[in-house]
């Protein structure tokens, strides 16, 4: 039996809004429904063709609990016959969901799947609970994400200046992308009680190195502390989604895929330096694809923190002109379970604009994991 190829027919996202900002009044289901409606409208593939709806969401509590995928389908008026499941791999939730869906299609288990990610950080609080055994195994005070960024900065000589320069780069590139309309092909406007939200809310066009340098560190207070609100990703609301089909289904229905999923990888790393996860994940995906980093034309590396982003870029040897060319999460925000789908969406549209062959989406994951996906265009 010949293995099927999984292809991305379309990819969209909502604007990303700051915590308690433009999207705070909406339920997470509202954001997901906006994505699903857009995928139907843009592709012409009706929901009745979907095998299953798979959703990534990191913090599955309160309004995001009780299988948000299924609740989104019901709240959005989709046919009751469509099933839905919700997955968490924390920050890597929707990228993992995409990878698992591609694997299902490759195995012949269905031909059409919508995949999405969402996080409504304005409405669902963080939980800091840890099992006592984890607290005994690790220094619990060093497990929070910002602490792990501080640890990476110290171990791998990523200075405060390095981090602030990377953050400035993110804001400059994101601002240029917003102002030039580079995101227009991927953004789905969202209707709220206060009007239509059509653009990302988080990039700061007036960011300077001087302003970044004035911000206080927030996770440690010794003379080596370097992680600030300015060189870390902000709390954000948003959703993103992709329609994934078999290559043969796309051909039969006259659809032109953005790309196919070539390969993927997921790894575990020391949770005290969770931000290193993209390094082994990327290397594993490259090895499986029989490629090198030099073969990759564009990279979307989720910018949870500048400290870990700088280290990953250095360690992997990614040229500056290939990585996060339209800015990243420091400027655009990191709505946890949405981010894997968001960086994939942005990557796929940029690959099309640049006629790129290979693209890499990769991200770190809380408690020590890394996820990577390699896309290929014809």
C-alpha positions in Angstrom: 0.0 0.0 0.0 1.4 3.4 -1.0 1.6 5.9 1.8 -0.6 8.9 1.3 0.8 12.4 1.6 -0.8 14.9 3.9 -1.1 18.4 2.5 -2.2 21.8 3.8 -5.0 23.2 1.7 -5.4 26.4 3.6 -4.3 28.0 6.8 -5.8 31.0 8.6 -5.6 32.8 12.0 -7.4 35.4 14.0 -5.6 38.6 14.8 -3.6 38.2 18.0 -4.8 40.4 20.9 -3.1 41.3 24.1 -4.5 40.0 27.4 -7.6 41.9 28.3 -7.5 43.5 24.9 -9.7 43.4 21.8 -10.7 39.7 21.9 -11.1 39.4 25.7 -14.9 39.6 25.5 -15.2 36.5 23.3 -15.3 32.9 24.4 -12.6 30.5 23.1 -15.4 28.7 21.1 -16.0 32.0 19.3 -12.4 32.2 18.1 -12.4 28.6 17.0 -15.7 29.0 15.1 -14.3 32.0 13.3 -11.4 29.8 12.1 -13.7 26.9 11.0 -16.1 29.1 9.2 -13.2 30.7 7.3 -11.8 27.3 6.3 -15.2 26.3 4.8 -15.7 29.6 3.0 -12.2 29.8 1.6 -11.8 26.2 0.5 -15.4 25.3 -0.5 -15.0 22.0 1.4 -18.1 21.6 3.5 -17.9 20.5 7.1 -19.8 17.3 6.2 -16.6 16.1 4.5 -14.5 16.4 7.7 -13.4 13.1 9.3 -12.8 14.6 12.7 -12.0 18.1 14.2 -8.8 18.2 16.2 -8.0 21.1 18.4 -4.9 22.0 20.4 -5.3 23.9 23.7 -2.8 24.2 26.4 -4.7 25.2 29.5 -7.8 23.0 29.4 -9.6 24.4 32.5 -12.7 26.4 33.2 -14.0 27.8 29.9 -11.4 25.8 27.9 -12.3 22.6 29.6 -14.6 19.7 28.8 -13.4 19.0 25.2 -13.3 22.5 23.7 -13.2 21.0 20.2 -16.6 19.4 20.5 -18.1 22.4 22.3 -16.8 24.7 19.5 -18.5 22.5 16.9 -21.8 22.6 18.7 -21.6 26.3 19.6 -20.7 27.1 15.9 -23.8 25.3 14.6 -21.8 22.6 12.8 -23.5 19.2 12.1 -23.8 17.0 15.1 -22.3 14.1 13.2 -18.8 15.7 13.2 -16.7 14.5 16.1 -14.0 16.6 17.9 -11.1 16.0 20.2 -8.9 18.4 22.2 -5.2 17.8 22.7 -2.6 19.4 25.0 1.1 19.4 24.7 1.1 22.8 26.4 2.8 25.4 24.0 3.2 22.6 21.4 -0.5 21.6 21.4 -1.6 22.6 18.0 1.7 21.8 16.2 1.5 18.3 17.7 -2.2 18.1 16.7 -1.2 18.9 13.1 1.6 16.3 13.2 -0.7 13.6 14.5 -3.3 14.5 11.9 -0.8 14.3 9.1 0.3 10.9 10.5 -3.3 9.7 10.4 -3.8 10.7 6.8 -0.5 9.1 5.8 -1.8 5.9 7.4 -5.0 6.1 5.4 -7.2 7.0 8.3 -9.4 9.6 6.7 -8.8 12.2 4.1 -10.0 15.6 5.4 -9.3 17.1 8.8 -9.6 20.6 10.1 -6.9 21.3 12.7 -6.8 24.3 15.0 -5.3 25.8 18.1 -6.7 28.3 20.5 -5.9 30.0 23.8 -8.0 32.7 25.5 -5.5 33.8 28.1 -7.7 36.7 29.2 -10.3 34.3 30.5 -8.5 31.2 31.8 -5.9 31.7 34.6 -2.7 29.8 34.9 -2.3 26.9 37.4 1.0 26.5 39.1 0.2 23.2 40.7 3.0 20.6 40.7 3.0 16.9 41.8 5.2 16.6 44.9 7.4 14.1 43.1 8.3 16.7 40.5 9.1 19.2 43.2 11.4 16.6 44.8 13.1 15.6 41.5 13.8 19.2 40.4 14.3 22.6 41.9 10.7 23.7 41.7 11.7 27.4 42.0 13.5 27.0 38.7 10.7 25.3 36.7 8.6 28.3 35.8 9.1 29.3 32.2 10.8 32.6 32.9 13.2 30.9 35.2 14.2 28.4 32.5 14.9 31.3 30.2 17.2 32.9 32.8 19.0 29.5 33.2 19.6 29.2 29.4 20.9 32.8 29.2 23.5 32.1 31.9 24.6 28.7 30.7 24.9 29.8 27.1 26.1 33.4 27.3 23.0 35.1 26.0 23.4 38.6 27.3 20.7 41.1 28.1 21.8 43.1 25.1 21.5 40.0 22.9 17.9 39.5 24.1 16.9 43.1 23.8 18.3 43.3 20.2 16.4 40.1 19.3 13.2 41.6 20.8 13.6 44.8 18.9 14.1 42.8 15.7 10.9 41.0 16.3 8.9 44.2 16.8 10.4 45.9 13.8 9.7 43.0 11.5 6.2 42.4 12.8 5.4 46.1 12.5 6.6 46.2 8.9 4.6 43.1 8.1 1.4 44.5 9.6 1.8 47.9 8.0 2.6 46.4 4.5 -0.3 44.0 4.7 1.9 40.9 4.6 -0.4 39.1 7.0 -3.6 39.9 5.1 -3.8 36.5 3.4 -3.8 34.7 6.6 -5.9 36.8 9.0 -9.6 36.2 9.5 -11.3 39.4 11.0 -13.2 38.7 14.2 -16.5 40.5 15.1 -16.8 41.7 18.7 -19.2 43.9 20.5 -16.8 46.8 20.1 -16.4 46.3 16.3 -14.4 44.2 13.9 -10.8 43.2 14.9 -8.7 43.0 11.8 -5.1 43.4 12.8 -2.6 42.2 15.4 -2.7 44.2 18.6 0.6 43.3 20.2 3.4 44.7 18.0 4.9 47.9 19.3 6.1 50.1 16.5 7.8 52.6 18.8 10.1 50.0 20.5 13.7 51.0 20.9 16.7 49.4 22.5 16.8 52.3 25.0 13.2 51.6 26.0 13.8 47.9 26.3 16.9 48.5 28.4 14.9 50.5 30.9 12.6 47.6 31.7 13.1 45.7 35.0 13.9 42.0 35.1 11.0 40.0 36.5 12.1 36.4 37.3 15.4 36.9 39.2 16.9 39.9 40.9 20.6 39.3 41.0 23.2 41.1 38.9 23.0 38.5 36.1 19.2 38.7 35.7 18.3 39.5 32.1 14.7 38.4 31.2 12.2 41.2 31.1 8.6 41.8 29.9 10.2 43.3 26.8 12.3 40.3 25.7 9.6 37.7 26.5 6.4 36.9 24.7 3.3 38.7 26.1 0.1 36.9 27.3 -2.2 36.8 24.3 -5.6 35.7 22.9 -5.9 34.1 19.5 -6.8 31.1 17.4 -5.4 29.6 14.1 -6.3 26.6 12.0 -5.4 24.6 8.9 -7.4 22.3 6.6 -5.3 19.1 6.1 -6.2 16.6 3.4 -4.7 13.8 1.6 -2.9 14.8 -1.6 -5.2 12.7 -3.7 -8.3 14.3 -2.1 -6.9 17.8 -2.9 -6.2 16.8 -6.5 -9.7 15.2 -7.0 -11.4 18.4 -5.7 -9.3 20.9 -7.6 -7.5 22.3 -4.5 -4.0 23.7 -4.7 -2.2 22.9 -1.5 0.1 25.4 0.2 2.5 22.6 1.0 2.8 19.0 2.2 3.9 17.8 5.6 7.3 16.2 4.9 8.2 15.1 8.3 8.0 15.9 12.0 9.6 15.2 15.4 8.9 15.6 19.1 11.5 15.2 21.8 12.0 15.5 25.6 14.6 17.7 27.2 15.6 18.8 30.8 12.6 20.8 32.0 14.9 23.3 33.7 16.1 24.3 30.2 12.9 23.6 28.3 13.7 26.4 25.8 16.3 24.2 24.2 13.6 21.8 22.9 13.7 23.1 19.3 17.3 22.1 18.9 17.0 18.3 19.2 13.5 18.3 17.7 14.7 20.2 14.6 17.7 17.9 14.2 15.5 14.8 14.5 13.1 16.2 11.8 16.0 17.1 9.5 17.5 13.7 9.9 14.2 12.0 9.1 13.8 14.2 6.0 17.4 13.6 4.9 18.0 17.4 4.9 20.3 19.8 6.6 19.5 23.2 8.1 21.0 24.7 4.9 18.3 23.1 2.9 15.6 25.0 4.8 14.5 28.2 3.2 12.4 29.7 6.0 12.0 29.0 9.7 9.3 30.0 12.2 10.8 29.5 15.6 8.3 30.3 18.4 9.8 33.2 20.4 8.7 32.2 23.9 11.7 34.2 25.2 14.5 35.9 23.5 17.0 34.0 25.6 16.0 30.6 24.3 15.4 31.9 20.8 18.8 33.3 20.5 20.4 30.1 21.8 18.4 27.9 19.4 19.2 30.1 16.4 22.9 30.0 17.2 23.0 26.3 18.0 21.1 25.3 14.9 23.1 27.7 12.7 20.0 29.4 11.2 20.9 32.5 9.2 19.1 35.7 10.4 17.5 36.3 7.0 15.6 32.9 7.2 14.2 33.0 10.7 11.0 34.8 11.7 11.1 37.1 8.8 7.9 38.8 9.8 8.6 38.9 13.5 7.7 36.4 16.1 5.9 35.8 19.4 7.8 38.5 21.3 6.0 41.0 19.1 2.9 39.0 17.9 2.2 37.2 21.1 2.1 33.6 22.3 -1.4 32.3 22.9 0.0 28.9 24.0 -2.2 26.3 22.4 -2.7 28.5 19.3 1.0 29.2 18.6 1.9 26.0 16.7 -0.9 26.5 14.3 -0.1 30.2 14.1 3.6 29.8 13.2 2.7 27.1 10.7 0.1 29.4 9.1 2.5 32.3 8.9 5.2 30.1 7.6 3.1 28.5 4.9 1.9 31.8 3.5 5.4 33.3 3.5 6.7 30.2 1.7 4.2 30.8 -1.0 5.1 34.5 -1.3 8.8 33.6 -1.5 8.4 30.5 -3.6 10.3 28.6 -1.0 10.7 24.8 -1.1 11.3 23.8 2.5 10.0 25.5 5.7 10.5 24.6 9.3 8.1 25.3 12.2 9.5 24.6 15.7 8.9 25.4 19.3 9.8 24.7 22.9 7.3 23.2 25.3 6.9 23.7 29.0 8.2 21.0 31.3 10.9 20.1 28.7 9.8 19.2 25.2 10.4 20.3 21.7 8.3 19.9 18.5 9.3 20.5 14.9 7.5 20.1 11.5 9.1 20.4 8.0 6.9 21.5 5.1 7.6 21.0 1.5 6.2 22.9 -1.5 6.4 21.5 -5.1 
